[in-house]
Amino acid sequence: MDAAGVHTIALTVAYDGAPFCGFARQPGQLTVQGSIEQALHTLYRRDIETVCAGRTDAGVHARGQVVSFDLDDEEITQRSAHGLKRSLNALVDDRIAVSAVQEAQAGFSARFDAVEREYRYFIFTGDWRPVLLAGRVWHLAKPLDLDAMRAGAAHLIGEHDFKSFCMAASAVGKPTHRYVAEIDIEQTVLLGESDVVCVRVKGNAFLHSMVRTIVGTLVAVGRGQRQPEWVAEVLAAHDRRAAGENAPAEGLCFWRVAYAGPGGSIPEPAEFVEGWR
């Protein structure tokens, strides 16, 4: 496609990760990317490759995933933003929802232009089955010491080598330094249930299973199995075996992604990308 005729489209996408084998397309498997690209192929009668802000694992949910792809001059005139949004929602798997369709600057990449990503992990500590939250929380059925978890999380703030918090196989021969800007741990309410803990993690980028390993490690501290200082020891070990368990995928949600806008601000995607022509 000639550069002069490139129109980059940005989608904001939510999905229930339970039925999918992750975001990334895989032959013969149900994936979020595969469903979106199949819908685009139906609409534009050609293969269209998409790029996402974060490749979520199997079972991980998303509220504010961003997906980008390119159309040419003719294709951009075929449908309005509203029309494309309506058509995509009619064609993708029912567990996927496209909440926004906008034209970005030509060449925009949902992945490489992102400056901050936010994940939220939800834990239910009540001693009964959270039937209305099923598939959205990690059910521990035990109270957690949130102050101890916060003290442990403080060791992870800043730029570090997070090799201990990455799936070992995916770290081989790859850089494992990342910057974590913020980890907040608060009691919250979901569907009227107050025994819910939300672990909110913000950073520039994340390694494979990094957030889930951070949560599993902090839960060990919250349960009193480890002291907060242990988190610093895990970080320094540069060994996945030193960290806590990998928290279940069902409690994790890719919440939002932000892009640098005018003046260096970090607005929501809908504020960054331009309106439809």
Secondary structure, 3 states (H helix, E strand, C coil): CCHHHCEEEEEEEEECCCCCCCCCCCCCCCCHHHHHHHHHHHHHCCCCCCEECCCCCCCCEEEEEEEEEEECHHHHCCCCHHHHHHHHHHHCCCCEEEEEEEECCCCCCCCCCEEEEEEEEEEECCCCCCHHHCCCCEECCCCCCHHHHHHHHHHHCEEEECHHHCCHHHHCCCCCEEEEEEEEEEEEEECCEEEEEEEEEEECCCCCCHHHHHHHHHHHHHCCCCCCCHHHHHHHHCCHHHCCCCCCHHHEEEEEEEECCHHHCCCCHHHHCECCC
